Amino acid sequence: MLVTQFWAQGAAPDEVEALMGSWAASPYRYRRFDDESARDYIAAHFEPRFVTAFEQSESPLMRSDMLRLCTLLRDGGLWMDADIGLWHPLEPLLDPVKRALLYAVPNGTIHNDVMFFRAPGDPLVAHLADLVCENINRVEGKAPPVQTVKISGPVAITRAQQQDPALFEGIDFTTRPTLREYLNIRYKMQYKSEGPWWGKRFLTDPAGDA
């Protein structure tokens, strides 16, 4: 299984490096992108409009959203955000999954920090990649941080399900408590209290789960 992560520039803070390092040290195939390698990957495998969406995204959150869908579309596998580490082997969780595994929180929002697709080219990922690319290019990558979840993140995915439920047929859903049996999910991290793209809004998620 291929695990993909992203950290925009340079070394991550120690607390993040420890989490990402748990994947690098795991038995799974692992790759980590930064801004430069992510841009090169998208340019090598996708139409110019996807490169434009990535390049003009001011927020690293938005760039991560664009990259995650591109990698899942081309390669499948597991996307894991940088603030999530590995606790225990994932085979009991993922082996029964035929198509894909996503998770939603109690308010119904489908989150994208953990996404697994068994095979490349899944039609749902293709739809979401087109949708997010179009959304980002429409706003020219410029939006207040809180709007990222609507343009390229969980709210965009949740609205896609509401508008076309058929795209999600055959997708397995799990819960965050189940994920926590396998994953070290850390939302309250020091780096999220710094810089223009974080602040208090990102110290807890929309479900109020720290």
N, C-alpha and C positions, 0 to 999 in steps of 0.2 A: 504494500500500500504506500502511496505517495502522500506525504504531508507537506503542505506549503504554508509559509508564513511571510510576513512583510514587516520591515522596519525601515522607515523612509531614508534616514541619513545617519551615517556613523554608527558608533556603538550605542546600544540601548542602555538605559540605566541598569544598575546591577540587579535590581529586583526583576526587571524584565528579562535580562540576559539569563538569569537563573531559570525562569520559566521556559524560555525558548531553548535553552540548553537541554532541558529534559527531553525535548523532541529530537534534538541533534544526537543525543546519546541513546535513543530508543532503537529498537530493531527495525523500525520502519524507514523507508526511503525518505530522505528529508532534503528540502531546499528552502533557501531564505533569499528573498528579493530585497533590494533597496530601490530607491528611485531610479537610478541609472539602469540597473539590470531589468527592472520591471518595464521601463520604457522600451528598452531594446527587445524584450520578449514580445511585447504587444506589437511593436513595429514589424517583427519577423513573422508573426502569425495572423495578424488581423488587419482589417481595412484601415486606411488613414483616419477615418472618423473616430476610431477607438483610441488611436494615438493622440489625436487632438483632445479628446475628452480627458485622457490621463494628464497630458501636459498642461492643460489650462486649469486643472483643478487646484485651487489654492490650498485646500485642506488636505493634509495627509490621510484623513479619514475617507475622503471622497476618492482619492487615488487608490487607497486600499480596496474600496468597494469595487472600483472598475477592474483592478487587477484580479481580485478573487474570482469574479465571474469569468474573466478571460482564461484563467488557469483551469478552472473547473470545466469550462466548455471544451477546451482543447485536450486536457489530460485526465479529467476526472480526479478521483481521490478525495482527500480530506483537507479542507481549509480550516486553519486554526488561528484565531487572532493572537497577537503577541502577549496578551495578558492572561493567557490560559496555558497551564502546564499539564504534563501527563502524570497521573497518579498510578494507574494500573493498566494492564494490557486491554486493548479495545476490542479484541475478538468477540467476547460475549455480547458486546453491544452492536458490532457492525456485521458480524458473519451472517446473521439472519436477514439482513437488509438486501432486498433484491434490486431496487432501483436507487433510492436515495434516502438519507436521513436528515431531517430538519427538526428544529424545535420551536415551540411557541410558549410564551409566558401566559399566566392566567387571564390577562386582558385580551388575549387573542393575537397579539403581535408576534409575527414570525421573525425571529432574530437571525442574524447572518454571521455571528462570530464563530459558530461551529456549523460547517456545512459538509456533508459527505455525499458524493455521487459515485456510484459503482463504475460507471463507464463514461468515456468522453462523449461529447456531442449530444448530451441530453437536451430534449426540446425545451424543457423548462428553463434550463440555464441559458440556452440560446435566446429565448424570449426575454429573460431578465437582463441579459447583457445588452441587447438592443434597447430595451427600455431605459436602463441606467445611462447608457451612452447618449441617447437622445435627450434625457433629462439634463445631464451635465452640460452638453453642448448648447442646450437651449438657454441656460443661465450663464454660459461661458465660464463655468467652473467657479463662479463667484456667488457665495451665499453665506449668510450667518451660520456659525457652527451648528446651531440647533436645527437648521433646515436640512443638514446633510442626511438625517434619518429619513426625511421625506423625499429627497431627490435621488439618493442612491442607496439608502440603507433599509432598515427593517420596515418602515412605513411603506416604502415603495414596493417591497416584496409582498407585504400584507394586502395592499390594494390590488396587486396583480392577482392574488388568489380570489379576492372578492369579485373582481371583474371577470375572471375566467377560471372557475374552479376546476374545469376539465384538465387544465395544465398540470394540476397537482395530483391527479389520480395516480395511485400506485406509489405515492411518496409516503414513507413511514415518518411519523412524528413522535418525538419523545419530549420529556420535560427537563427542566433544569435540575431538579433534585436527582433524577436518574443520571444526568450527565456528571453531576458532582461525585457520583460513586467512582468515576473513572478519571475525572479531570480536576485539576487545581485551578478553579475559576476565580480570578482576582480582579474585581472591579475597582476597589478603592486602592489606588496606587498614587504615589507622590507625584509622578510626572503628569498626572491628569489634573493636578491643581495648578499647573504652570502653563504659560503660553496661551496664545489667542484661541486655540482650537479646543480647549478643554474647559476648565472651570467647574463650578459646582454641578452644572447640568450633567456632566459626564462622570461624576463620582458615584452615581447610582443610575440604574437603568430605568426605563419607563414603568417597569413593574414594581419598582421600589425595592428591588433586591440588591443589596450592596455586594 
